[in-house]
């Protein structure tokens, strides 16, 4: 039986995907095989050695100690795209209320309560202070064309905006999904210089932290409107406050609240609402659970942030095993692993090897029984991080919990 620890409240729709007779799920559990998490901060958490995988029901993984887990061979999953529609809809709303100050108009109109028959005339006289430009015909710059960025770009184009996008690392899937009406910016600076609106959809890394700063804002048009629904640290707050106060930036909308931002006129902070829909929570949980099941039961890796995508389609040999081996990405690892199997006269039925940066991952199917000593020999190879054996359905010795 596999043990799953949950660190946050996880959607019931997602948890229901676990076969109950094969999985035990609890917030407090000894020696879990995997952890499901949303926003809980894990950097100072003592993660048991039994843990083989962590699945984040969401896209960002800032709350997870990735390098430490990678060194241990723990696969970290996220769920890119599962909450994309929820974030996209809020970004579109932010485009509108960054132009048309409906939030201010709403609060102003609320203050008319008690004025009785005077309200219609007062409303007509007061509405001129809430004028704002239309989106149609304006240029939107989309920085980052992942799942969310592509959806924002496509829908903004459908609203009649001139959309330009910039992403030097755009995936093939994203490129195929992008509307033909979305134009490619040759550089980030070109995008910033020509955009009336800018929306940010990139991960926060050492390279991107604070990249929207005074230097980049200087390139932009006067009166630009900027949206950040990705990560708060992507924008230098001090530089943004000065730009808004000086009028260089007409409006800044952030889905991340901060004391210094809350005090500034024409800066709108939301309490991280991007993925706050029931559908997004269900989608993220379902994707995270499905990825964990496929990894624990089949060894397959999809949507990992620290290990390569690697899978074998098809079942594990009924009377054999599938070896799931993580190792340092150095020469001759495959030769040493297969050498151990050959020395034991074990025939490899199928095999795949993938690498990502400093780590590699192997899936090897052997169609006959394997003595546990063989796994121990593989573990002794210099550069091996973890070895896990998953038994086929008719396998006699039980070694499926061998880590």
KOLNUTOR-672986 format. One record per residue (C-alpha): x, y, z; residue in one letter. Coordinates in nm, 3 decimals, decimal comma, padded with zeros to 5 digits, always signed. Example, Ala and Ser with C-alpha at 12.3 -4.5 7.8 and 13.67 -1.06 7.14 Angstrom:
2
+01,230  -00,450  +00,780  A
+01,367  -00,106  +00,714  S
This chain:
403
+00,000  +00,000  +00,000  X
+00,126  +00,345  -00,089  X
+00,114  +00,616  +00,177  X
+00,038  +00,977  +00,075  X
+00,080  +01,273  +00,307  X
-00,119  +01,591  +00,241  X
+00,020  +01,922  +00,370  X
-00,281  +02,135  +00,271  X
-00,647  +02,085  +00,205  X
-00,652  +01,909  -00,131  X
-00,957  +01,900  -00,356  X
-01,178  +01,596  -00,301  X
-01,205  +01,547  -00,678  X
-00,829  +01,497  -00,692  X
-00,801  +01,271  -00,389  X
-01,086  +01,056  -00,520  X
-00,858  +00,944  -00,805  X
-00,644  +00,740  -00,564  X
-00,759  +00,376  -00,557  X
-00,863  +00,354  -00,192  X
-00,769  -00,011  -00,152  X
-00,411  +00,064  -00,261  X
-00,349  +00,406  -00,106  X
-00,359  +00,550  +00,244  X
-00,399  +00,929  +00,254  X
-00,363  +01,146  +00,563  X
-00,220  +01,478  +00,681  X
-00,024  +01,295  +00,952  X
+00,129  +00,967  +00,839  X
+00,449  +00,775  +00,910  X
+00,698  +00,707  +00,631  X
+00,495  +00,844  +00,337  X
+00,593  +00,744  -00,014  X
+00,482  +01,081  -00,154  X
+00,361  +01,424  -00,042  X
+00,082  +01,637  -00,189  X
+00,118  +02,009  -00,123  X
-00,034  +02,340  -00,227  X
+00,110  +02,644  -00,049  X
+00,270  +02,496  +00,264  X
+00,634  +02,604  +00,298  X
+00,860  +02,297  +00,305  X
+01,207  +02,455  +00,321  X
+01,253  +02,388  +00,693  X
+01,046  +02,070  +00,698  X
+01,206  +01,738  +00,786  X
+01,115  +01,528  +00,482  X
+01,126  +01,154  +00,564  X
+01,372  +00,937  +00,368  X
+01,077  +00,725  +00,252  X
+00,951  +01,007  +00,029  X
+01,012  +00,939  -00,341  X
+00,801  +01,219  -00,487  X
+00,635  +01,550  -00,405  X
+00,349  +01,687  -00,612  X
+00,259  +02,055  -00,597  X
-00,106  +02,118  -00,687  X
-00,017  +02,436  -00,873  X
+00,251  +02,575  -01,100  X
+00,492  +02,760  -00,870  X
+00,732  +02,559  -00,655  X
+00,899  +02,839  -00,453  X
+00,775  +02,670  -00,135  X
+00,967  +02,347  -00,205  X
+01,344  +02,295  -00,149  X
+01,420  +02,174  -00,502  X
+01,803  +02,143  -00,492  X
+01,804  +01,945  -00,168  X
+01,536  +01,709  -00,297  X
+01,711  +01,664  -00,632  X
+02,029  +01,555  -00,453  X
+01,819  +01,293  -00,273  X
+01,654  +01,173  -00,593  X
+01,309  +01,297  -00,492  X
+01,102  +01,384  -00,799  X
+00,909  +01,712  -00,767  X
+00,600  +01,753  -00,984  X
+00,391  +02,060  -01,056  X
+00,072  +02,109  -01,257  X
+00,140  +02,359  -01,537  X
-00,173  +02,471  -01,715  X
-00,420  +02,321  -01,469  X
-00,511  +02,663  -01,331  X
-00,435  +02,854  -01,652  X
-00,795  +02,940  -01,739  X
-00,864  +03,078  -01,391  X
-00,557  +03,303  -01,403  X
-00,629  +03,407  -01,761  X
-00,981  +03,523  -01,673  X
-00,851  +03,734  -01,386  X
-00,581  +03,885  -01,608  X
-00,847  +03,984  -01,862  X
-01,049  +04,143  -01,581  X
-00,736  +04,328  -01,468  X
-00,680  +04,459  -01,819  X
-01,026  +04,611  -01,804  X
-01,010  +04,761  -01,456  X
-00,656  +04,892  -01,510  X
-00,812  +05,103  -01,788  X
-01,159  +05,168  -01,656  X
-01,140  +05,238  -01,279  X
-01,453  +05,041  -01,199  X
-01,327  +04,962  -00,849  X
-01,308  +05,332  -00,766  X
-01,645  +05,394  -00,931  X
-01,802  +05,117  -00,726  X
-01,672  +05,256  -00,396  X
-01,778  +05,608  -00,494  X
-02,129  +05,494  -00,588  X
-02,163  +05,308  -00,257  X
-02,114  +05,641  -00,080  X
-02,427  +05,776  -00,250  X
-02,639  +05,556  -00,027  X
-02,891  +05,763  +00,167  X
-02,910  +06,042  -00,093  X
-03,247  +05,915  -00,220  X
-03,387  +06,093  -00,526  X
-03,061  +06,285  -00,572  X
-02,866  +05,974  -00,664  X
-02,933  +05,970  -01,044  X
-02,822  +06,332  -01,087  X
-02,521  +06,287  -00,859  X
-02,418  +05,976  -01,050  X
-02,437  +06,157  -01,385  X
-02,231  +06,448  -01,255  X
-01,971  +06,227  -01,088  X
-01,910  +05,967  -01,356  X
-01,663  +06,179  -01,554  X
-01,392  +06,116  -01,293  X
-01,394  +05,746  -01,385  X
-01,323  +05,773  -01,758  X
-01,070  +05,531  -01,906  X
-00,951  +05,407  -02,248  X
-01,082  +05,106  -02,438  X
-00,865  +04,802  -02,498  X
-00,951  +04,763  -02,865  X
-00,667  +04,875  -03,088  X
-00,415  +04,903  -02,803  X
-00,096  +04,697  -02,791  X
-00,058  +04,430  -02,525  X
+00,287  +04,288  -02,457  X
+00,284  +03,937  -02,311  X
+00,611  +03,846  -02,141  X
+00,624  +03,467  -02,116  X
+00,423  +03,238  -02,342  X
+00,357  +02,935  -02,129  X
+00,009  +02,795  -02,069  X
-00,128  +03,116  -01,914  X
+00,055  +03,361  -02,138  X
-00,070  +03,190  -02,453  X
-00,432  +03,194  -02,333  X
-00,408  +03,562  -02,237  X
-00,251  +03,649  -02,572  X
-00,515  +03,461  -02,771  X
-00,812  +03,609  -02,584  X
-00,671  +03,962  -02,587  X
-00,632  +03,932  -02,963  X
-00,995  +03,820  -02,982  X
-01,089  +04,137  -02,793  X
-00,934  +04,342  -03,070  X
-00,598  +04,417  -02,913  X
-00,271  +04,416  -03,104  X
-00,077  +04,146  -02,917  X
+00,298  +04,093  -02,916  X
+00,469  +03,817  -02,721  X
+00,820  +03,746  -02,604  X
+00,952  +03,413  -02,480  X
+01,295  +03,286  -02,588  X
+01,214  +02,946  -02,436  X
+00,867  +02,891  -02,582  X
+00,775  +02,524  -02,607  X
+00,655  +02,354  -02,923  X
+00,311  +02,295  -02,766  X
+00,278  +02,664  -02,673  X
+00,384  +02,773  -03,019  X
+00,120  +02,549  -03,177  X
-00,146  +02,690  -02,940  X
-00,067  +03,054  -03,012  X
-00,304  +03,247  -03,237  X
-00,163  +03,344  -03,575  X
-00,264  +03,701  -03,492  X
-00,011  +03,722  -03,207  X
+00,315  +03,880  -03,318  X
+00,663  +03,784  -03,202  X
+00,881  +04,051  -03,041  X
+01,246  +04,016  -03,135  X
+01,356  +04,117  -02,786  X
+01,212  +04,203  -02,447  X
+01,315  +04,567  -02,484  X
+01,131  +04,597  -02,816  X
+00,816  +04,455  -02,656  X
+00,841  +04,693  -02,361  X
+00,892  +04,993  -02,585  X
+00,586  +04,937  -02,805  X
+00,328  +04,813  -02,554  X
+00,040  +05,011  -02,403  X
-00,022  +04,724  -02,161  X
+00,227  +04,467  -02,032  X
+00,139  +04,141  -01,860  X
+00,404  +03,919  -01,699  X
+00,388  +03,539  -01,710  X
+00,736  +03,407  -01,635  X
+00,867  +03,198  -01,343  X
+01,069  +03,365  -01,070  X
+01,435  +03,266  -01,089  X
+01,763  +03,431  -00,997  X
+01,764  +03,578  -01,349  X
+01,406  +03,711  -01,348  X
+01,377  +03,835  -00,990  X
+01,317  +04,211  -00,999  X
+01,363  +04,225  -01,377  X
+01,085  +04,485  -01,409  X
+01,287  +04,770  -01,264  X
+01,374  +05,135  -01,328  X
+01,596  +05,043  -01,624  X
+01,317  +04,849  -01,798  X
+01,045  +05,100  -01,704  X
+01,252  +05,376  -01,866  X
+01,212  +05,196  -02,201  X
+00,832  +05,185  -02,173  X
+00,573  +05,430  -02,304  X
+00,448  +05,701  -02,070  X
+00,111  +05,590  -01,934  X
+00,178  +05,217  -01,972  X
-00,030  +04,979  -01,763  X
+00,147  +04,679  -01,610  X
-00,002  +04,355  -01,476  X
+00,177  +04,095  -01,263  X
-00,011  +03,771  -01,196  X
+00,301  +03,550  -01,198  X
+00,520  +03,609  -00,891  X
+00,553  +03,916  -00,669  X
+00,933  +03,918  -00,677  X
+00,945  +03,977  -01,052  X
+00,884  +04,349  -01,000  X
+01,109  +04,589  -00,810  X
+00,854  +04,753  -00,580  X
+01,051  +05,069  -00,509  X
+01,105  +05,136  -00,879  X
+00,741  +05,064  -00,958  X
+00,615  +05,296  -00,685  X
+00,830  +05,579  -00,820  X
+00,712  +05,514  -01,176  X
+00,345  +05,518  -01,075  X
+00,389  +05,827  -00,856  X
+00,567  +06,010  -01,139  X
+00,297  +05,913  -01,390  X
+00,525  +05,705  -01,611  X
+00,311  +05,401  -01,526  X
-00,063  +05,480  -01,531  X
-00,162  +05,173  -01,333  X
+00,007  +04,869  -01,181  X
-00,204  +04,563  -01,093  X
-00,044  +04,291  -00,881  X
-00,192  +03,968  -00,751  X
+00,050  +03,996  -00,458  X
-00,015  +04,224  -00,163  X
+00,265  +04,424  -00,009  X
+00,256  +04,696  +00,258  X
+00,438  +04,956  +00,050  X
+00,226  +04,893  -00,260  X
-00,105  +04,919  -00,075  X
-00,042  +05,283  +00,013  X
+00,001  +05,406  -00,345  X
-00,272  +05,555  -00,565  X
-00,310  +05,371  -00,898  X
-00,152  +05,052  -00,765  X
-00,409  +04,775  -00,726  X
-00,318  +04,473  -00,514  X
-00,523  +04,154  -00,504  X
-00,479  +03,878  -00,242  X
-00,332  +03,615  -00,479  X
-00,666  +03,533  -00,643  X
-00,528  +03,397  -00,971  X
-00,612  +03,032  -00,917  X
-00,888  +03,084  -00,661  X
-01,168  +02,904  -00,839  X
-01,317  +02,566  -00,753  X
-01,241  +02,446  -01,104  X
-00,872  +02,540  -01,081  X
-00,831  +02,369  -00,745  X
-00,998  +02,054  -00,880  X
-00,787  +02,059  -01,197  X
-00,459  +02,109  -01,010  X
-00,532  +01,837  -00,756  X
-00,645  +01,591  -01,024  X
-00,333  +01,649  -01,233  X
-00,103  +01,621  -00,931  X
-00,266  +01,297  -00,816  X
-00,260  +01,143  -01,165  X
+00,111  +01,222  -01,198  X
+00,186  +01,070  -00,857  X
-00,006  +00,752  -00,938  X
+00,174  +00,711  -01,270  X
+00,509  +00,763  -01,099  X
+00,451  +00,536  -00,801  X
+00,288  +00,255  -00,999  X
+00,477  +00,280  -01,329  X
+00,785  +00,492  -01,263  X
+00,687  +00,743  -01,532  X
+00,777  +01,112  -01,492  X
+00,568  +01,388  -01,650  X
+00,573  +01,756  -01,548  X
+00,864  +01,736  -01,308  X
+01,055  +02,054  -01,228  X
+01,379  +01,876  -01,137  X
+01,386  +01,549  -01,334  X
+01,350  +01,485  -01,708  X
+01,030  +01,370  -01,871  X
+01,068  +00,994  -01,900  X
+00,816  +00,719  -01,956  X
+00,761  +00,373  -02,097  X
+00,420  +00,329  -02,252  X
+00,268  -00,005  -02,172  X
+00,251  -00,226  -01,865  X
+00,535  -00,358  -01,654  X
+00,619  -00,718  -01,755  X
+00,369  -00,933  -01,566  X
+00,632  -01,167  -01,419  X
+00,916  -00,916  -01,417  X
+01,004  -00,576  -01,278  X
+01,062  -00,219  -01,384  X
+01,375  -00,058  -01,245  X
+01,348  +00,319  -01,186  X
+01,699  +00,455  -01,147  X
+01,806  +00,813  -01,079  X
+02,172  +00,893  -01,123  X
+02,415  +01,176  -01,172  X
+02,441  +01,276  -01,536  X
+02,795  +01,152  -01,595  X
+02,947  +00,923  -01,862  X
+02,919  +00,542  -01,856  X
+02,628  +00,520  -01,613  X
+02,411  +00,322  -01,856  X
+02,699  +00,089  -01,933  X
+02,758  +00,016  -01,566  X
+02,388  -00,041  -01,493  X
+02,333  -00,272  -01,789  X
+02,663  -00,445  -01,706  X
+02,526  -00,550  -01,368  X
+02,214  -00,691  -01,535  X
+02,416  -00,870  -01,802  X
+02,641  -01,027  -01,540  X
+02,327  -01,177  -01,381  X
+02,208  -01,301  -01,725  X
+01,903  -01,071  -01,713  X
+01,759  -00,966  -02,046  X
+01,632  -00,610  -02,087  X
+01,288  -00,606  -02,248  X
+01,268  -00,227  -02,287  X
+01,463  +00,072  -02,166  X
+01,464  +00,451  -02,181  X
+01,711  +00,705  -02,046  X
+01,664  +01,081  -02,020  X
+01,870  +01,355  -01,859  X
+01,815  +01,704  -01,729  X
+02,105  +01,921  -01,618  X
+02,301  +01,723  -01,358  X
+02,061  +01,431  -01,318  X
+01,943  +01,143  -01,535  X
+01,661  +00,895  -01,503  X
+01,629  +00,543  -01,640  X
+01,338  +00,303  -01,678  X
+01,439  -00,057  -01,745  X
+01,196  -00,347  -01,787  X
+01,319  -00,697  -01,709  X
+01,074  -00,978  -01,791  X
+01,193  -01,228  -01,530  X
+01,234  -01,237  -01,154  X
+01,527  -01,039  -01,015  X
+01,708  -01,121  -00,694  X
+01,713  -00,822  -00,454  X
+02,093  -00,850  -00,445  X
+02,101  -00,723  -00,804  X
+01,934  -00,401  -00,695  X
+02,186  -00,365  -00,414  X
+02,472  -00,402  -00,666  X
+02,325  -00,125  -00,882  X
+02,297  +00,099  -00,575  X
+02,670  +00,064  -00,511  X
+02,762  +00,213  -00,851  X
+02,927  +00,552  -00,801  X
+02,684  +00,819  -00,919  X
+02,363  +00,627  -00,847  X
+02,116  +00,840  -00,647  X
+01,816  +00,611  -00,602  X
+01,694  +00,275  -00,728  X
+01,332  +00,171  -00,708  X
+01,189  -00,159  -00,832  X
+00,823  -00,194  -00,926  X
+00,699  -00,551  -00,958  X
+00,469  -00,679  -01,229  X
+00,128  -00,812  -01,131  X
+00,237  -01,178  -01,131  X
+00,577  -01,123  -00,973  X
+00,644  -01,363  -00,683  X
+00,895  -01,182  -00,458  X
+00,755  -00,852  -00,328  X
+01,015  -00,584  -00,391  X
+00,787  -00,301  -00,503  X
+00,871  -00,103  -00,188  X
+01,243  -00,127  -00,248  X
+01,393  +00,225  -00,256  X
